Amino acid sequence: MFEQPKTPEAKLPVTIITGFLGSGKTTLLNHILTQAGNRRIAVLVNEFGDINIDSQFLIALDENMIELNNGCICCTINNNLAEAVWRILARREQVDYLVIETTGVADPLPIMQTFLASELWSFTRLDAVLAVVDAEAFTPEHFESTAALRQVAYADIVLLNKTDLVSDLQIRTLETYVQTIRQNPRILQIQYGKVPLSLVLDVALQSSEASENSPSHAHDHSYTHSDHLEADGFMAVSFESDRPFKFKQFQEFLDYHLPEGVFRAKGVLWLAESPDRHLFQLSGKRFSLQDDQWRSQPKNQAVWIGRNLNPTQLRQQLSDCLQEVPHE
């Protein structure tokens, strides 16, 4: 079915984007798509949680695969990375490059092994692994997360994002710390996920080193990011409602009642006081709302990611912020 490339250069180059919850992976991904130029990029996304919120942040999406007006393709992974890659390879003549965005709590090594230790090796070339790091929030004490450290440990390029929020001393301290996790990484300082694509795509930084030095469990293809989720104590709580939030109550919830264990949240919000659709992002204690137009019936959809959360309590707190149903 698939014709094997005659030269290594003909293999489809692949870049993996990793990074902990809230580091800015989707922002970087959107930057890559908008700056693609003549390069036809295929993107695979696999949002953590049972609502595919990331699709709301990309440019005009359909359900499983869409083509953007600049020739780029977006496709959802649906828990089977290899199968999604084969779907892209079936359209090889339309694709110059493949970018994969991992979940915020994924160990990158099993994802790398999908390309280094399987039949896909004959058709693809793993170009580089990028780790996006929140320069303000990333500390070993804060996360206590195996996955967060492994994302940096296996990265060829570490992108220190949000450097506008920290001092030069903090940046230098973070760079020193990164070098204790990963020997001689390429470190780039960026803001808002913006980086020249020539510095992160087609850089040929990957080798067989990862497969030679990998822990034995990496060859077990039943191993998934959920193993690390459980080890780190992370979970996702999804929330949906056909009633709008009252903004004042919702903001008070974020300011005063947000559970300590919440690291990250993202979604689409319907606010009673506004006719707009609002793209919601929360990282740590910071949150932002970006106005957009509704393209479907208004509703609230959000995923809350954190450690040791009480789903029933969190959903009740969010329900308490909704506009009451009017009495007949």
GIKATA-V897641 format. One record per residue. N is the residue number from 1. RES is the residue in three letters. SS is DSSP state (A for helix, B for strand, O for the rest). NEAR is the number of other C-alpha atoms within 12 Angstrom. Layout:
# GIKATA-V897641
n:N res:RES ss:SS near:NEAR
n:N res:RES ss:SS near:NEAR
This chain:
# GIKATA-V897641
n:1 res:MET ss:O near:7
n:2 res:PHE ss:O near:18
n:3 res:GLU ss:O near:14
n:4 res:GLN ss:O near:19
n:5 res:PRO ss:O near:19
n:6 res:LYS ss:O near:10
n:7 res:THR ss:O near:13
n:8 res:PRO ss:A near:17
n:9 res:GLU ss:A near:19
n:10 res:ALA ss:A near:19
n:11 res:LYS ss:O near:29
n:12 res:LEU ss:B near:37
n:13 res:PRO ss:B near:40
n:14 res:VAL ss:B near:42
n:15 res:THR ss:B near:43
n:16 res:ILE ss:B near:50
n:17 res:ILE ss:B near:49
n:18 res:THR ss:B near:48
n:19 res:GLY ss:B near:46
n:20 res:PHE ss:O near:51
n:21 res:LEU ss:O near:44
n:22 res:GLY ss:O near:42
n:23 res:SER ss:O near:44
n:24 res:GLY ss:O near:43
n:25 res:LYS ss:A near:43
n:26 res:THR ss:A near:40
n:27 res:THR ss:A near:29
n:28 res:LEU ss:A near:39
n:29 res:LEU ss:A near:44
n:30 res:ASN ss:A near:32
n:31 res:HIS ss:A near:25
n:32 res:ILE ss:A near:38
n:33 res:LEU ss:A near:35
n:34 res:THR ss:A near:26
n:35 res:GLN ss:O near:23
n:36 res:ALA ss:O near:29
n:37 res:GLY ss:O near:18
n:38 res:ASN ss:O near:17
n:39 res:ARG ss:O near:25
n:40 res:ARG ss:O near:31
n:41 res:ILE ss:B near:42
n:42 res:ALA ss:B near:44
n:43 res:VAL ss:B near:45
n:44 res:LEU ss:B near:43
n:45 res:VAL ss:B near:41
n:46 res:ASN ss:O near:36
n:47 res:GLU ss:O near:36
n:48 res:PHE ss:O near:38
n:49 res:GLY ss:O near:31
n:50 res:ASP ss:O near:22
n:51 res:ILE ss:O near:25
n:52 res:ASN ss:O near:29
n:53 res:ILE ss:A near:34
n:54 res:ASP ss:A near:41
n:55 res:SER ss:A near:32
n:56 res:GLN ss:A near:33
n:57 res:PHE ss:O near:33
n:58 res:LEU ss:O near:32
n:59 res:ILE ss:O near:26
n:60 res:ALA ss:O near:22
n:61 res:LEU ss:O near:24
n:62 res:ASP ss:O near:18
n:63 res:GLU ss:O near:17
n:64 res:ASN ss:O near:21
n:65 res:MET ss:B near:24
n:66 res:ILE ss:B near:24
n:67 res:GLU ss:B near:26
n:68 res:LEU ss:O near:23
n:69 res:ASN ss:O near:18
n:70 res:ASN ss:O near:23
n:71 res:GLY ss:O near:24
n:72 res:CYS ss:O near:37
n:73 res:ILE ss:B near:38
n:74 res:CYS ss:B near:42
n:75 res:CYS ss:B near:38
n:76 res:THR ss:B near:36
n:77 res:ILE ss:O near:31
n:78 res:ASN ss:O near:23
n:79 res:ASN ss:O near:24
n:80 res:ASN ss:O near:22
n:81 res:LEU ss:A near:33
n:82 res:ALA ss:A near:30
n:83 res:GLU ss:A near:20
n:84 res:ALA ss:A near:29
n:85 res:VAL ss:A near:39
n:86 res:TRP ss:A near:28
n:87 res:ARG ss:A near:27
n:88 res:ILE ss:A near:40
n:89 res:LEU ss:A near:31
n:90 res:ALA ss:O near:18
n:91 res:ARG ss:O near:25
n:92 res:ARG ss:A near:27
n:93 res:GLU ss:A near:19
n:94 res:GLN ss:A near:22
n:95 res:VAL ss:O near:32
n:96 res:ASP ss:O near:32
n:97 res:TYR ss:B near:40
n:98 res:LEU ss:B near:46
n:99 res:VAL ss:B near:49
n:100 res:ILE ss:B near:46
n:101 res:GLU ss:B near:42
n:102 res:THR ss:O near:45
n:103 res:THR ss:O near:44
n:104 res:GLY ss:O near:48
n:105 res:VAL ss:O near:46
n:106 res:ALA ss:O near:41
n:107 res:ASP ss:O near:42
n:108 res:PRO ss:A near:43
n:109 res:LEU ss:A near:40
n:110 res:PRO ss:A near:37
n:111 res:ILE ss:A near:44
n:112 res:MET ss:A near:44
n:113 res:GLN ss:A near:38
n:114 res:THR ss:A near:37
n:115 res:PHE ss:A near:41
n:116 res:LEU ss:A near:30
n:117 res:ALA ss:O near:27
n:118 res:SER ss:O near:23
n:119 res:GLU ss:A near:18
n:120 res:LEU ss:A near:31
n:121 res:TRP ss:A near:28
n:122 res:SER ss:A near:26
n:123 res:PHE ss:O near:32
n:124 res:THR ss:B near:37
n:125 res:ARG ss:B near:39
n:126 res:LEU ss:B near:42
n:127 res:ASP ss:B near:36
n:128 res:ALA ss:B near:36
n:129 res:VAL ss:B near:44
n:130 res:LEU ss:B near:49
n:131 res:ALA ss:B near:52
n:132 res:VAL ss:B near:50
n:133 res:VAL ss:B near:44
n:134 res:ASP ss:B near:40
n:135 res:ALA ss:O near:40
n:136 res:GLU ss:O near:29
n:137 res:ALA ss:O near:32
n:138 res:PHE ss:O near:37
n:139 res:THR ss:O near:23
n:140 res:PRO ss:A near:20
n:141 res:GLU ss:A near:11
n:142 res:HIS ss:A near:19
n:143 res:PHE ss:A near:27
n:144 res:GLU ss:O near:19
n:145 res:SER ss:O near:31
n:146 res:THR ss:A near:29
n:147 res:ALA ss:A near:37
n:148 res:ALA ss:A near:41
n:149 res:LEU ss:A near:38
n:150 res:ARG ss:A near:33
n:151 res:GLN ss:A near:42
n:152 res:VAL ss:A near:44
n:153 res:ALA ss:A near:33
n:154 res:TYR ss:O near:43
n:155 res:ALA ss:O near:41
n:156 res:ASP ss:O near:41
n:157 res:ILE ss:B near:39
n:158 res:VAL ss:B near:44
n:159 res:LEU ss:B near:43
n:160 res:LEU ss:B near:43
n:161 res:ASN ss:B near:37
n:162 res:LYS ss:O near:31
n:163 res:THR ss:A near:31
n:164 res:ASP ss:A near:18
n:165 res:LEU ss:A near:20
n:166 res:VAL ss:O near:22
n:167 res:SER ss:O near:14
n:168 res:ASP ss:A near:15
n:169 res:LEU ss:A near:14
n:170 res:GLN ss:A near:22
n:171 res:ILE ss:A near:30
n:172 res:ARG ss:A near:19
n:173 res:THR ss:A near:19
n:174 res:LEU ss:A near:32
n:175 res:GLU ss:A near:31
n:176 res:THR ss:A near:18
n:177 res:TYR ss:A near:25
n:178 res:VAL ss:A near:37
n:179 res:GLN ss:A near:23
n:180 res:THR ss:A near:16
n:181 res:ILE ss:A near:23
n:182 res:ARG ss:O near:23
n:183 res:GLN ss:O near:19
n:184 res:ASN ss:O near:20
n:185 res:PRO ss:O near:28
n:186 res:ARG ss:B near:27
n:187 res:ILE ss:B near:32
n:188 res:LEU ss:B near:30
n:189 res:GLN ss:B near:31
n:190 res:ILE ss:O near:29
n:191 res:GLN ss:B near:27
n:192 res:TYR ss:O near:27
n:193 res:GLY ss:O near:38
n:194 res:LYS ss:B near:30
n:195 res:VAL ss:O near:29
n:196 res:PRO ss:O near:22
n:197 res:LEU ss:A near:23
n:198 res:SER ss:A near:15
n:199 res:LEU ss:A near:25
n:200 res:VAL ss:O near:37
n:201 res:LEU ss:O near:33
n:202 res:ASP ss:O near:28
n:203 res:VAL ss:O near:23
n:204 res:ALA ss:O near:22
n:205 res:LEU ss:O near:28
n:206 res:GLN ss:O near:29
n:207 res:SER ss:O near:23
n:208 res:SER ss:O near:20
n:209 res:GLU ss:A near:17
n:210 res:ALA ss:A near:30
n:211 res:SER ss:A near:26
n:212 res:GLU ss:A near:16
n:213 res:ASN ss:O near:16
n:214 res:SER ss:O near:24
n:215 res:PRO ss:O near:16
n:216 res:SER ss:A near:15
n:217 res:HIS ss:A near:17
n:218 res:ALA ss:A near:28
n:219 res:HIS ss:A near:24
n:220 res:ASP ss:O near:17
n:221 res:HIS ss:O near:21
n:222 res:SER ss:O near:17
n:223 res:TYR ss:O near:24
n:224 res:THR ss:O near:29
n:225 res:HIS ss:A near:35
n:226 res:SER ss:A near:24
n:227 res:ASP ss:A near:21
n:228 res:HIS ss:A near:27
n:229 res:LEU ss:A near:30
n:230 res:GLU ss:A near:20
n:231 res:ALA ss:A near:20
n:232 res:ASP ss:A near:23
n:233 res:GLY ss:O near:23
n:234 res:PHE ss:B near:36
n:235 res:MET ss:B near:33
n:236 res:ALA ss:B near:36
n:237 res:VAL ss:B near:34
n:238 res:SER ss:B near:30
n:239 res:PHE ss:B near:33
n:240 res:GLU ss:B near:27
n:241 res:SER ss:B near:27
n:242 res:ASP ss:O near:21
n:243 res:ARG ss:O near:25
n:244 res:PRO ss:O near:34
n:245 res:PHE ss:B near:35
n:246 res:LYS ss:O near:24
n:247 res:PHE ss:A near:23
n:248 res:LYS ss:A near:19
n:249 res:GLN ss:A near:24
n:250 res:PHE ss:A near:28
n:251 res:GLN ss:A near:24
n:252 res:GLU ss:A near:17
n:253 res:PHE ss:A near:24
n:254 res:LEU ss:A near:29
n:255 res:ASP ss:A near:17
n:256 res:TYR ss:A near:14
n:257 res:HIS ss:A near:21
n:258 res:LEU ss:O near:32
n:259 res:PRO ss:O near:27
n:260 res:GLU ss:O near:21
n:261 res:GLY ss:O near:27
n:262 res:VAL ss:B near:33
n:263 res:PHE ss:B near:37
n:264 res:ARG ss:B near:41
n:265 res:ALA ss:B near:43
n:266 res:LYS ss:B near:43
n:267 res:GLY ss:B near:38
n:268 res:VAL ss:B near:43
n:269 res:LEU ss:B near:45
n:270 res:TRP ss:B near:38
n:271 res:LEU ss:B near:33
n:272 res:ALA ss:O near:25
n:273 res:GLU ss:O near:18
n:274 res:SER ss:O near:19
n:275 res:PRO ss:O near:17
n:276 res:ASP ss:O near:23
n:277 res:ARG ss:B near:30
n:278 res:HIS ss:B near:34
n:279 res:LEU ss:B near:31
n:280 res:PHE ss:B near:31
n:281 res:GLN ss:B near:36
n:282 res:LEU ss:B near:31
n:283 res:SER ss:B near:30
n:284 res:GLY ss:O near:31
n:285 res:LYS ss:O near:24
n:286 res:ARG ss:B near:22
n:287 res:PHE ss:B near:23
n:288 res:SER ss:B near:22
n:289 res:LEU ss:B near:24
n:290 res:GLN ss:B near:20
n:291 res:ASP ss:B near:19
n:292 res:ASP ss:B near:22
n:293 res:GLN ss:O near:19
n:294 res:TRP ss:O near:20
n:295 res:ARG ss:O near:15
n:296 res:SER ss:O near:13
n:297 res:GLN ss:O near:18
n:298 res:PRO ss:O near:25
n:299 res:LYS ss:O near:27
n:300 res:ASN ss:B near:35
n:301 res:GLN ss:B near:37
n:302 res:ALA ss:B near:36
n:303 res:VAL ss:B near:36
n:304 res:TRP ss:B near:43
n:305 res:ILE ss:B near:42
n:306 res:GLY ss:B near:38
n:307 res:ARG ss:B near:28
n:308 res:ASN ss:O near:23
n:309 res:LEU ss:O near:24
n:310 res:ASN ss:O near:23
n:311 res:PRO ss:A near:23
n:312 res:THR ss:A near:13
n:313 res:GLN ss:A near:17
n:314 res:LEU ss:A near:30
n:315 res:ARG ss:A near:26
n:316 res:GLN ss:A near:18
n:317 res:GLN ss:A near:24
n:318 res:LEU ss:A near:37
n:319 res:SER ss:A near:25
n:320 res:ASP ss:O near:24
n:321 res:CYS ss:O near:29
n:322 res:LEU ss:B near:32
n:323 res:GLN ss:O near:23
n:324 res:GLU ss:O near:15
n:325 res:VAL ss:O near:12
n:326 res:PRO ss:O near:7
n:327 res:HIS ss:O near:4
n:328 res:GLU ss:O near:3
